[in-house]
Amino acid sequence: MSVLAATTAQILYSEVHHNQHQIPSNGGRRCFVNRDFGSVLFGRRNGERRRLRRRELKMGPEAGFWPDLSRPAMVEMESIEDSEQLDRILAHAQELSQPVLIDWMATWCRKCIYLKPKLEKLAADYLTKVKFYYVDVNKVPQSLVKRGNISKMPTIQLWKDGEMKAEVIGGHKAWLVIEEVREMIHKFIL
């Protein structure tokens, strides 16, 4: 049986082979695991102990002890270089009836550069539901920028069925922009 016991300094992984096994840890704390009764005792050197039942222990991805390795933490967004590529992406997304999110950005825009990694983390949350792309407006033909009707950056647009359905213009704090993008996605995928 595998057990995780956490202290403030470390997370300790150990194999338990006996009914009650003492796991040493730093800072004078001790952890006793009792397999028969499904409880863990945490104590200090002076002998005081506190019993925690399994339901009180929060050991899992929701507790922040270890990441969920079944899906990536971030997905790198693909670049769109011209109008023909955008047409192919939109046609493919329409076949799959999947929305496409496009981040219109520029390399000179600090907020755009700061927002891109946050959008890539968000892309991991919607890995199978939404495809994320970005367009660097300085490296593409102006006809593509005009097609997106871009006037400010960063602009995040959600395209579905070959047309632009919603957009967020991200001139404010990144966490607010991400929440607005999340709401926009939920509006069109649920």
N, C-alpha and C positions, 0 to 999 in steps of 0.2 A: 504494500500500500504506500502510495506517495503522499507526502504531506508538505504543505508550504507553511512556514512560520515566518512572520515578518517582524523585524525590529525597526527602530528608526534608522539604523545605519545600513541594514542589509536585508535581503530576502534569502532565506536559507532553505535549501532543498535537501531532503534527507529521505532515506528509505527506512521504514519502521518495520522491524522484524519481531518485536515482542508485544505483549499486550499493553504494557506501559513502558514508554521509552523517554528518556530525558534528552532533549536537544539543547546543547549549550548555545548560548548567544552572547553578544557583546552587551556591555552596560549593566551586568549583574542580573539580567532577567533570565528566567528559565522557562522552557515550554515543555509540558508533559502531554503526551498524546495517549489517550486510552481508546483502543480500537473497539473494545467490547461495548462501551456505552456511547460512543460517538461524541466524545467531548474533548476539549483541549483545556488544559490548565495553564494559566500564565502566572508566574510568581516572581518574587524578588528574593534577594539573598536572605532577608530577615525572616523568611518563612511564610509571609502572607501570600495567599493564592486566590485567584479569581477563576471561576469555571465559566467557560463559554460553550454553549451548545453549537452544533453544526449550523443550525439556522441563524445563529448570531454571527457566525464567521462570514465575512464577505470576501471570499477568495474566488476570483474569476475575472473575466474581462471587465465587468461592470465595476469592480473594486479598483481597477487600475493597476493590478499587480503584474499583468502581462498582456501584451497586445493580442488581438484576434489575428492569427496568422492565416486564416482561411481566405482573407481578401487583402489586397494591397493597401498600404497606407496612403499612397498617392498614385495618380495616373497622369503621365506626361501628356499634355495637350498637343495635338497635331497642328501643324501650321497650314494655313490656306494661302496659296501663292497667286492664284488668278481666278477669274470668273468661271472658266471651264471646270476647274477643280471644285469650286463651290457648287456648280450645277450637278456634277457627279455625286458629291456628298449628299446634297439635298434629295436627289433622285433615289439614291440607295436608302436613305433614312425614310423616305416616303414608302418604299417597298416594305420596310420593316415596321412601318408606322411608329417610328421612334423619333422623339424630338432631338434637335441639335442645338447646342449652346455655343455661341461664338463670342469670344472676347476680342473686341476691337481695341488694340493698344498700340503704343509707340515706345521705342526704346528710350526716348528722352523723357518720358513721363514717369516720375517717381512713383506715383500712386499705381500706375499700371504694372510696374515692375514688382511692387510690393504685393499687389493683389493676385498676380499670376500663380504663385505657389499655393496660395489659399484656395484658389479655384481648382488646382490640381488635387488638393486634398478632398475637396468637395466632389470631384469627379470620381474618386474611389467609392464614395457613398452611393453613387448612382451608376455604378459600373455597367450594369446590363440594361439600364432604362434610358439613359441620356448619353449622347456622344459629345465630348467637349473639344472645341477647336479654338485657335486664336489667329488673328490677322494682325500683322505689323503693318500699320497704314503707310509707313515710309518705304516699305519694300515691295509694295504691290501697285498695280496700275490704279490710277485714280477712278477709273470706271467701276472697279470693285468697291471702292470706298463710297462712291455715289450710289451704287446699288444698295448698300447697307444704310444709306441716308445718315451717315455719321457726321456729327458736328462737334461733339465733345468726347474726350477720352478720360478714363476708360468707359466704354459702353459695352454692356453684356446683353446680347440678344438671344431670345429663344425662338427658333424656327421650327415650324411643324407644317407638314403637308405642303412644303415648297414655299412657304411665305412666313414672314416675320410676324410673330404673334404678340410678343411682349419684350420690353427692354428695361434695363436698369442702367442709369447713368451714374457711375461711381465716383463722384467728386468728394465723398465724405469718408468717414472711417471705414477701414476694410471689414471689420466684423459686422458693421451695419449693412454693407454691400452684400456680404456673403449671406446674411439672413434674408435680405430682399430677394437675392437670387434663389435661395432655397424655397421661399414662398412662391416665387414665379414658377419654379420647376414643379412643385406640388400641385399647383393650379392646373397644369397641363398634363401631368402623368397619372393623376388619380381620378 
